Amino acid sequence: MNIDEICKEIADRGLLIEAGWTLLKGKAVPEAASEHQIHLMRASFFLGAKYLFDMLLHILDEKEEEATAGDMAIMDKIHSELQTFVQDYLKKPAA
């Protein structure tokens, strides 16, 4: 099964964000983190996903069935913003 098939299966099961959280938790949450810290980090992850999803629903062109050039420009800007964050994050030393 390739990554596209795995992502589709996870999405079809309604667990795309949970899967992302699980990956992040395995890579970025220290083993010594308390249950409270993990709870707050998971909540932050899901709230960030909810914010982005809600904003996309509000700003993408509702009148069009297909993505417009404006929609794609918004997606490109979001992609660029997230890529910049990841690059900056990876430059910082681990705490």
C-alpha positions, 0 to 999 in steps of 0.5 A: 500500500502506497502513501496515497492509499494509506492517506485515503484509507485514513481519511475515509475512516475519519481519522486523518487529523488523529493520524497526524497527531499520532505521528507528531506525538511519536516524533515531538512529544518527550517521553517524560511529558505529563498526561496534562501536557500531552492533553494540551498538545493534542488539543492545540494540534486539533484546534489548529487543524480546526482553525485552518479547516474553518478558514478554508471553508470561509475563504474558498470560492463557494460559487464554484464547484471546481477550485479557482485560480484564487483558491489555488493561490490561497492554498499556495500561500498556506503551503508556503507559510507552513513550509517556512514554519517547518524550516524555521522549527527544524533550525532551532536546537531541541530543548 
